[in-house]
Amino acid sequence: MKANRRSGRGEPPPSSRLPAGKVRVGADRRDAALELAVAALGFIATESNELSRFLALTGIDPGSIRTAAKEPGFLGGVLAYIAGNEQTLLAFAAHAGVAPEEIEKARIALASAEWECDTP
């Protein structure tokens, strides 16, 4: 059994197991969600009306966006902002070349990954 663990075969180490009923968000899925959220932030930044609205709703200073983007939950919040207005949602979905429902799926993937990381 020890040889199997060294070779990467066998059961995963106890620290990588999740409690029953918990599902790990795949790294590929989370990476895709992060990529979409970064694209959404870029979309907001290039649309002056959207940027003004985003800054007003979030209370973030324009000079603080880069710092805020490093905070847990910020990029999920960007996707929530996009999804919160149908016109913005449809415009960004067309810009990104994704179905509008993919934006909500990405937001959920980011929220699930953050929640999973925060639990002991």
C-alpha positions as CSV (number, residue, x, y, z in Angstrom):
1,M,0.0,0.0,0.0
2,K,2.9,2.4,0.7
3,A,4.2,1.9,-2.8
4,N,0.8,2.8,-4.2
5,R,0.8,6.1,-2.3
6,R,4.2,7.0,-3.5
7,S,3.3,6.3,-7.1
8,G,0.2,8.4,-6.9
9,R,-2.2,5.4,-6.9
10,G,-4.5,4.4,-4.2
11,E,-6.7,6.6,-2.0
12,P,-6.2,10.3,-1.8
13,P,-4.6,11.6,1.4
14,P,-7.2,12.4,4.2
15,S,-6.6,16.1,3.9
16,S,-7.9,16.1,0.3
17,R,-11.1,14.2,1.1
18,L,-14.3,16.2,1.4
19,P,-17.1,15.4,3.9
20,A,-20.0,13.3,2.6
21,G,-22.3,15.4,0.4
22,K,-19.7,18.0,-0.5
23,V,-18.5,18.4,-4.1
24,R,-15.2,20.0,-5.0
25,V,-15.4,22.6,-7.7
26,G,-13.0,21.5,-10.4
27,A,-10.0,23.7,-11.0
28,D,-10.8,24.0,-14.7
29,R,-14.3,25.1,-13.9
30,R,-13.1,27.7,-11.4
31,D,-10.4,28.9,-13.8
32,A,-13.0,29.4,-16.5
33,A,-15.2,31.2,-14.1
34,L,-12.3,33.5,-13.1
35,E,-11.5,34.2,-16.7
36,L,-15.1,35.1,-17.4
37,A,-15.2,37.4,-14.4
38,V,-12.0,39.2,-15.4
39,A,-13.5,39.6,-18.9
40,A,-16.6,41.1,-17.2
41,L,-14.5,43.5,-15.3
42,G,-12.8,44.6,-18.5
43,F,-16.2,45.0,-20.2
44,I,-17.4,47.2,-17.3
45,A,-14.2,49.3,-17.5
46,T,-14.6,49.9,-21.2
47,E,-18.2,51.0,-21.0
48,S,-18.3,54.4,-19.3
49,N,-22.0,54.2,-18.3
50,E,-21.5,50.7,-16.9
51,L,-18.3,51.8,-15.0
52,S,-20.1,54.8,-13.5
53,R,-23.0,52.6,-12.4
54,F,-20.7,49.9,-11.1
55,L,-18.6,52.4,-9.0
56,A,-21.8,54.1,-7.7
57,L,-23.4,50.8,-6.6
58,T,-20.3,49.3,-5.1
59,G,-18.8,52.4,-3.6
60,I,-15.4,51.5,-4.9
61,D,-13.1,54.3,-5.8
62,P,-11.8,54.0,-9.4
63,G,-8.2,53.9,-8.1
64,S,-9.0,51.0,-5.8
65,I,-10.4,48.6,-8.3
66,R,-7.1,46.7,-8.7
67,T,-6.8,46.2,-5.0
68,A,-10.4,45.3,-4.6
69,A,-10.1,42.7,-7.4
70,K,-7.7,40.7,-5.2
71,E,-10.3,40.4,-2.4
72,P,-12.2,37.2,-2.1
73,G,-15.6,37.5,-3.5
74,F,-14.9,40.6,-5.7
75,L,-14.9,38.8,-9.0
76,G,-18.1,36.9,-8.1
77,G,-19.6,40.3,-7.2
78,V,-18.6,41.5,-10.7
79,L,-20.6,38.6,-12.2
80,A,-23.5,39.3,-9.9
81,Y,-23.5,42.9,-11.0
82,I,-23.5,41.8,-14.7
83,A,-26.3,39.4,-14.0
84,G,-28.3,42.0,-12.1
85,N,-29.4,44.0,-15.1
86,E,-30.8,42.2,-18.1
87,Q,-29.5,44.7,-20.6
88,T,-26.0,44.5,-19.2
89,L,-26.2,40.7,-19.0
90,L,-27.2,40.4,-22.6
91,A,-24.6,42.9,-23.8
92,F,-21.8,41.2,-21.9
93,A,-22.9,37.7,-22.9
94,A,-22.8,38.8,-26.6
95,H,-19.4,40.5,-26.0
96,A,-17.9,37.4,-24.4
97,G,-19.6,35.0,-26.8
98,V,-21.3,33.0,-24.0
99,A,-24.9,32.1,-23.2
100,P,-26.3,34.4,-20.5
101,E,-26.9,31.5,-18.2
102,E,-23.1,30.7,-18.2
103,I,-22.5,34.0,-16.3
104,E,-24.6,32.8,-13.4
105,K,-23.0,29.4,-13.5
106,A,-19.6,31.1,-13.3
107,R,-20.7,33.2,-10.4
108,I,-21.9,30.1,-8.5
109,A,-18.6,28.3,-9.3
110,L,-16.7,31.2,-7.8
111,A,-18.9,31.4,-4.8
112,S,-18.7,27.7,-4.2
113,A,-14.9,27.7,-4.5
114,E,-14.6,30.6,-2.0
115,W,-16.9,28.9,0.4
116,E,-15.0,25.7,0.2
117,C,-11.7,27.5,0.8
118,D,-13.1,29.3,3.9
119,T,-14.3,26.2,5.7
120,P,-11.9,24.4,8.0
